[in-house]
Amino acid sequence: MKYRFLISILILNVLLTSCNGNKTKQPVISADELQKNNILPSDNAKEFSLKDFYTYDSRLAYKTDSIFNTMTDSERVAQMIIASIGELGHDLNKAKLLVENKKVGGFVILKGTKEDHKSTIETLNATAKKHNSFGLLFSADAEPSLFNSRIVGSQPVKNTVDLTSISEVDAVAKTISDELRYLGVHQNYAPVLDVSENNSAITNRSFGANPKDVINKSNAFVERTQNENIVATVKHFPGHGLVTGDSHFNTVFIDGDLLELDNYKPIIDNGVISVMVAHISIKNNPKYNTFNVPASCSKKIVTGLLKNELNFKGLIVSDGMKMNGLQNIPKATLEASKAGCDIILIPKNEDDTAQLILNEIKTNAAYKAQVYESVMKIIRLKTCLGIE
């Protein structure tokens, strides 16, 4: 009965926190009581891993809630912002300032050498620790086809489309994960779940044109990656392989049915932790028409379709917010968050993005609760990854 009572208090506290913007006064329960009732781990208990992300664990819930309650709203919103480092990203001095001022939750590494990436990540982690910031989440576009160009000097691997067997996919995912772990990268924005190698944005980044083959190989890539305690991220939801054009450069459309949507259900059911949403609009589809709004900024697609219909409970990442597919969307970073994206990737301006979100949560209670849910999810993921 005592155990049930303590758990009830913790669950109630989480619920109250998610509805209240202020740091709530938590019930006073001693560490001895928590440990005695198996709510907190003893010194020799196992650490959390990605296998815990979708499983209820009272200790993980307590730790997530405790971290959340130490943060101001500005620090919470910063967790949702992933900036960039490396070629075409921020230089090290700018990145350090963002960390010192608690403006970001992490970074995606763009093109650079293996050793430069490692040195930069170590420097930024040390900066976070020095300034008492919650630890940083590092990510990379480490698809097989992009891996060696993003991380120069990494072990050579074949392009995605040239991986002909499940065993070969598994081996490549292992190689990539080992290299990412060496660098200190936690999340891989891979695999590509798009079904065609013919699209100008996708080319050789796809596992091919056969949906069954793409699903099976993607599942193998995801499983190996997450078994290595690296977060896998399938993309580009709801499907970029069969469209004309490239959302990096202009607005592109899915015209009619969502022909690649069926690829996602088995991947989600098998436990992928993250999905990236594309800047692709949908037209001539009565149910999913986005009326020229990209999927990444459409609540109908991100929340209605991905979260509710497909029952995805993991981390939702926007595609890069500097892409021209967003050029006609005012306050696109805010709109992506309101649509349901947990991570706002590479905004043009981190301060402006944070301020837009902070201003909105002051007057929009439902959105505030949604932001808090996103932040709690990010903290939970970081805790599973051992980030502190």
Order of alpha helices (4+ residues) and beta strands (2+ residues): alpha-alpha-alpha-alpha-beta-alpha-beta-beta-alpha-beta-alpha-beta-alpha-beta-alpha-beta-beta-alpha-beta-beta-beta-alpha-beta-alpha-alpha
